[in-house]
């Protein structure tokens, strides 16, 4: 997946399912092919958002650990 990110969404501290809802709302506003980098807390947030975005048909890179203990998730809108 291309490393150029069009948008950044920082959802650290946002609980499930609101982190999925906020990610989906942003993606709904974007054109197909847009790339979003999402910062998420470890555990359920990164797992559920990853799986939900894949289920929605978007491309999702493997989450990358961040120095702050959270994760970075790169999503390309379908």
Protein Blocks (a to p, Z undefined) as FASTA:
>chain_A
ZZbdfbdcdfehiacfklmmmmmmmmmmpcehiacdddddehjllmmmmmmmmmnopacd
dddddfkopacdddddZZ
